[in-house]
Amino acid sequence: MENTVVKIENLVKRYGDLIALDHLDLEIKRGEVLGLLGPNGSGKTTTINCLLSLLAFNKGRIEIFGKEMSPVAYDIKKNIGIIMQNVAVFDELTVYENIDYFCGLYITDKAKRKQYVEEAIHFTGLEEFLKFYPKKLSGGLLRRLNIACGIAHKPELIILDEPTVAVDPQSRNKILEGIQQLNRDGATIIYTSHYMEEVEQICTRIAIMDKGRKIAEGTKDELKRMIKNTETITIEVIGLSDADRSVVAGLPHVYDTAYDGSKLTIYCSGGKHNLIRILGVLQERELSFGRVYTELPTLNDVFLEITGKALRDKEE
């Protein structure tokens, strides 16, 4: 069995003078949940549209399931499920009819189709809403219907583009649990999101894009090791002198400190037992301190350092 599900080589997409994709290379292995991250305008959506042959590109090659992708590669397309950011269902069809219609595009055997539709309904928890029309559904239920329509035919590759935007916490958890279950059932998944905590929770590997290029790639732990900051320690302490702070700043693995008169923040790069050493210095210098807490870097810290931008550049 081919272990590589998606292979993108040297992909270039131009819009006049604008280079949307700049010699992009990306490989996705069977069974992975790949998080595709990037600030707005980084090329994520263009990548997905090229991958699906919805958009022609200027240069490069895309293979899916070991075959070259093209607009007429229907044997490949039938094994792909797509859940895009904008909900795409028919308003004039009920929940059940929508799922049945989309499943029927791929599954012609009536008995199998009925079984797959019922499994998709159960999977997304829509049993109580089968006779509802989309306009009667909440945002979270509408997202779940969108997912049911995209996965009912049991595709091997599933692309989810911002599937939890503007949904309630209960629906968000249901969606994330569902994605993990799809992966356990054998699906390879490409996942884009502006919510770093979701990416940390469900993605086995992450690719960060900016300006049409892949600028970093790895597991979340591998990405965190790429940045300078590996630990931030904050200590409530009053009356810290410049000399005291200087001693702390001179400890191994400490590369910066900040003090606002009541709170000392220490930035560390690498090393173990940083907190023990720092507290030892405070005790030696007979400084009383209050609350102490330590933070490991998040994916957001990685993203900010690598791209110079926040992933969510505006509140939704």
C-alpha positions as CSV (number, residue, x, y, z in Angstrom):
1,M,0.0,0.0,0.0
2,E,1.3,3.4,-0.9
3,N,2.4,5.2,2.3
4,T,2.3,8.7,0.8
5,V,-1.2,10.0,0.3
6,V,-0.4,13.6,-0.9
7,K,2.7,14.7,-2.6
8,I,3.1,18.3,-3.8
9,E,6.3,19.2,-5.6
10,N,7.6,22.6,-6.6
11,L,4.1,24.1,-6.8
12,V,3.9,27.7,-8.2
13,K,0.7,29.7,-8.6
14,R,0.8,33.3,-9.8
15,Y,-2.0,35.9,-10.1
16,G,-0.3,38.4,-12.4
17,D,2.6,39.8,-10.4
18,L,1.5,38.2,-7.2
19,I,3.0,34.9,-6.3
20,A,0.4,33.0,-4.2
21,L,2.5,29.8,-4.0
22,D,6.2,29.9,-4.3
23,H,7.8,26.5,-5.1
24,L,5.8,24.7,-2.4
25,D,6.8,21.2,-1.4
26,L,4.5,19.1,0.9
27,E,4.1,15.4,1.6
28,I,1.4,13.8,3.7
29,K,1.7,10.2,4.9
30,R,-1.2,7.8,5.3
31,G,-2.8,8.1,8.7
32,E,-1.6,11.6,9.5
33,V,-3.6,14.6,10.7
34,L,-1.7,17.4,9.1
35,G,-2.3,20.9,10.5
36,L,-1.9,23.5,7.7
37,L,-1.3,26.8,9.4
38,G,-0.6,30.3,8.1
39,P,-1.7,33.9,8.5
40,N,-4.3,35.3,6.2
41,G,-2.9,35.4,2.6
42,S,-0.2,32.8,3.3
43,G,-1.5,30.4,0.6
44,K,-3.4,27.8,2.5
45,T,-6.6,28.1,0.6
46,T,-4.8,28.3,-2.7
47,T,-2.9,25.1,-1.8
48,I,-6.2,23.3,-1.1
49,N,-7.8,24.5,-4.3
50,C,-4.8,23.4,-6.3
51,L,-4.8,20.1,-4.5
52,L,-8.4,19.5,-5.5
53,S,-7.8,20.7,-9.1
54,L,-10.3,23.5,-8.6
55,L,-7.5,25.9,-9.5
56,A,-4.9,25.6,-12.3
57,F,-1.3,26.3,-11.3
58,N,1.7,27.6,-13.2
59,K,4.3,25.0,-12.3
60,G,4.7,21.8,-10.3
61,R,3.1,18.4,-9.7
62,I,0.4,17.1,-7.4
63,E,0.0,13.4,-6.7
64,I,-2.8,11.9,-4.5
65,F,-2.8,8.1,-3.7
66,G,0.2,7.8,-6.0
67,K,-1.5,9.1,-9.1
68,E,-1.3,12.5,-10.7
69,M,-4.2,14.7,-9.8
70,S,-6.2,16.5,-12.5
71,P,-9.7,18.0,-13.0
72,V,-11.0,14.7,-14.5
73,A,-9.3,12.3,-12.0
74,Y,-12.7,11.1,-10.7
75,D,-11.2,7.9,-9.4
76,I,-9.1,10.0,-7.0
77,K,-11.8,12.5,-6.2
78,K,-14.3,9.9,-5.1
79,N,-11.9,9.1,-2.2
80,I,-11.7,12.7,-1.0
81,G,-14.0,14.4,1.5
82,I,-14.1,18.1,1.6
83,I,-15.5,20.3,4.4
84,M,-14.9,23.9,3.5
85,Q,-15.2,27.0,5.8
86,N,-18.4,28.1,4.0
87,V,-21.2,25.7,4.7
88,A,-22.3,24.0,1.5
89,V,-25.7,22.3,1.8
90,F,-29.1,22.6,0.1
91,D,-31.6,24.8,1.9
92,E,-34.6,23.1,0.3
93,L,-33.5,19.6,1.5
94,T,-33.9,18.3,5.1
95,V,-30.9,17.1,7.1
96,Y,-31.5,13.5,6.1
97,E,-32.0,14.4,2.4
98,N,-28.8,16.5,2.3
99,I,-26.7,13.7,3.7
100,D,-28.4,11.1,1.4
101,Y,-27.8,13.3,-1.6
102,F,-24.1,13.9,-1.1
103,C,-23.5,10.3,-0.2
104,G,-25.4,9.3,-3.4
105,L,-22.9,11.2,-5.5
106,Y,-20.3,8.5,-4.7
107,I,-22.2,5.4,-3.5
108,T,-24.7,3.9,-6.0
109,D,-25.5,0.7,-4.1
110,K,-28.8,1.6,-2.3
111,A,-28.3,-0.7,0.7
112,K,-24.7,0.5,1.3
113,R,-25.8,4.1,0.7
114,K,-28.5,3.8,3.4
115,Q,-26.1,2.3,5.8
116,Y,-23.4,5.0,5.2
117,V,-26.0,7.8,5.6
118,E,-27.2,6.3,8.9
119,E,-23.6,6.0,10.1
120,A,-22.8,9.6,9.2
121,I,-25.9,10.7,11.1
122,H,-24.9,8.8,14.2
123,F,-21.3,9.9,13.9
124,T,-22.3,13.6,13.9
125,G,-25.1,13.3,16.5
126,L,-27.9,14.5,14.2
127,E,-30.5,11.9,15.0
128,E,-32.9,14.3,16.5
129,F,-32.8,16.8,13.6
130,L,-33.3,14.6,10.5
131,K,-36.5,16.4,9.4
132,F,-35.1,19.9,10.0
133,Y,-34.2,22.2,7.2
134,P,-30.8,23.9,7.4
135,K,-32.1,27.4,8.2
136,K,-33.7,25.9,11.4
137,L,-30.3,24.7,12.6
138,S,-27.9,26.5,15.0
139,G,-24.4,27.3,13.7
140,G,-22.9,24.3,15.4
141,L,-25.5,21.9,14.1
142,L,-25.1,23.3,10.6
143,R,-21.3,22.6,10.8
144,R,-22.1,19.1,11.9
145,L,-24.4,18.6,8.9
146,N,-21.7,20.0,6.6
147,I,-19.3,17.4,8.0
148,A,-21.8,14.6,7.7
149,C,-22.3,15.5,4.0
150,G,-18.5,15.5,3.4
151,I,-17.7,12.2,5.1
152,A,-20.7,10.0,4.5
153,H,-19.1,8.2,1.6
154,K,-16.2,7.2,3.8
155,P,-13.3,9.0,2.0
156,E,-9.7,8.0,2.6
157,L,-8.5,11.7,2.5
158,I,-10.5,14.4,4.3
159,I,-9.8,18.1,4.0
160,L,-11.3,20.3,6.8
161,D,-11.0,24.0,6.3
162,E,-11.8,25.9,9.5
163,P,-14.6,23.5,10.5
164,T,-15.2,25.0,14.0
165,V,-15.5,28.7,13.1
166,A,-18.4,30.4,15.1
167,V,-19.7,27.2,16.8
168,D,-20.7,26.7,20.4
169,P,-18.2,24.8,22.7
170,Q,-20.3,21.6,22.8
171,S,-20.4,21.4,19.0
172,R,-16.7,22.2,18.8
173,N,-15.8,19.4,21.1
174,K,-18.1,17.0,19.2
175,I,-16.4,18.0,15.9
176,L,-12.9,17.6,17.3
177,E,-13.7,14.2,18.8
178,G,-15.3,13.2,15.4
179,I,-12.1,14.2,13.5
180,Q,-10.0,12.1,15.8
181,Q,-12.3,9.2,15.4
182,L,-12.2,9.5,11.6
183,N,-8.4,9.4,11.9
184,R,-8.6,6.3,14.1
185,D,-10.8,4.7,11.5
186,G,-8.1,5.1,8.9
187,A,-8.7,8.5,7.3
188,T,-5.8,10.8,6.5
189,I,-6.7,14.4,7.3
190,I,-5.7,17.9,6.3
191,Y,-6.8,20.4,8.9
192,T,-6.7,24.2,8.8
193,S,-7.7,26.3,11.8
194,H,-7.1,29.7,13.4
195,Y,-7.4,28.0,16.8
196,M,-4.0,26.8,18.0
197,E,-5.4,24.8,20.9
198,E,-7.3,22.7,18.4
199,V,-4.2,22.1,16.3
200,E,-2.2,21.1,19.4
201,Q,-5.0,18.7,20.4
202,I,-5.6,16.8,17.2
203,C,-2.7,17.2,14.7
204,T,0.1,14.7,14.5
205,R,2.2,17.0,12.3
206,I,2.1,20.7,11.4
207,A,3.2,22.7,8.4
208,I,3.4,26.5,8.7
209,M,3.0,28.6,5.6
210,D,3.8,32.2,4.9
211,K,3.9,34.1,1.7
212,G,3.2,31.0,-0.4
213,R,6.1,29.0,1.1
214,K,6.4,26.3,3.7
215,I,8.6,27.8,6.4
216,A,8.5,25.2,9.1
217,E,7.3,21.6,9.5
218,G,7.3,19.0,12.2
219,T,5.4,17.6,15.2
220,K,4.3,20.2,17.8
221,D,7.3,19.3,20.0
222,E,9.8,19.6,17.1
223,L,8.4,23.0,16.2
224,K,8.7,24.2,19.8
225,R,12.3,23.2,19.9
226,M,12.9,25.5,16.9
227,I,12.4,28.7,18.9
228,K,14.6,30.4,21.5
229,N,12.1,30.5,24.3
230,T,11.6,27.1,26.0
231,E,10.3,28.2,29.4
232,T,8.9,31.4,30.9
233,I,9.0,31.7,34.7
234,T,7.0,34.4,36.5
235,I,7.6,35.1,40.2
236,E,5.8,37.6,42.4
237,V,8.5,39.4,44.3
238,I,8.7,42.9,45.8
239,G,11.8,45.0,46.4
240,L,14.0,43.3,43.9
241,S,17.2,45.3,43.4
242,D,19.1,45.7,40.1
243,A,21.9,43.6,41.7
244,D,19.4,40.8,42.6
245,R,18.0,40.8,39.1
246,S,21.5,40.8,37.6
247,V,22.4,37.6,39.5
248,V,19.2,35.9,38.2
249,A,19.9,37.1,34.6
250,G,23.4,35.6,34.9
251,L,22.1,32.1,35.6
252,P,22.6,29.3,32.9
253,H,20.0,29.2,30.2
254,V,18.4,32.6,31.2
255,Y,18.5,34.9,28.2
256,D,16.2,37.8,29.3
257,T,14.4,39.1,32.4
258,A,11.7,41.7,33.0
259,Y,10.6,43.3,36.3
260,D,7.7,45.7,36.9
261,G,8.1,46.3,40.6
262,S,6.1,43.3,41.8
263,K,6.5,40.6,39.2
264,L,9.8,39.1,37.9
265,T,9.6,37.4,34.5
266,I,12.5,35.2,33.4
267,Y,12.9,33.8,29.9
268,C,14.9,30.6,29.5
269,S,16.3,28.8,26.5
270,G,17.0,25.1,27.0
271,G,18.2,23.5,30.2
272,K,16.5,21.6,33.1
273,H,15.8,22.7,36.7
274,N,15.7,26.4,35.7
275,L,13.1,27.1,38.3
276,I,15.0,25.4,41.1
277,R,18.1,27.5,40.4
278,I,16.2,30.7,40.3
279,L,14.4,30.0,43.6
280,G,17.7,29.1,45.1
281,V,19.1,32.5,44.2
282,L,16.1,34.3,45.8
283,Q,16.4,32.3,49.0
284,E,20.2,32.9,49.2
285,R,19.5,36.6,48.9
286,E,16.8,36.4,51.5
287,L,14.1,37.7,49.2
288,S,10.5,36.8,50.0
289,F,8.3,35.8,47.1
290,G,4.7,34.9,46.4
291,R,3.1,33.0,43.6
292,V,5.4,31.2,41.2
293,Y,4.3,29.8,37.8
294,T,6.1,28.5,34.8
295,E,4.9,28.3,31.2
296,L,6.1,26.1,28.4
297,P,6.0,27.6,24.8
298,T,2.7,27.2,22.9
299,L,2.2,26.7,19.2
300,N,1.2,30.3,19.1
301,D,4.6,31.3,20.5
302,V,6.2,29.2,17.7
303,F,4.0,30.8,15.1
304,L,4.7,34.3,16.3
305,E,8.4,33.8,16.3
306,I,8.6,32.1,13.0
307,T,6.2,34.3,11.0
308,G,6.3,37.5,13.1
309,K,2.5,37.5,13.0
310,A,-0.3,36.2,15.2
311,L,-2.3,33.4,13.7
312,R,-5.6,35.2,14.6
313,D,-4.9,38.8,13.5
314,K,-8.4,39.8,14.4
315,E,-11.0,38.6,16.8
316,E,-13.8,36.7,15.2
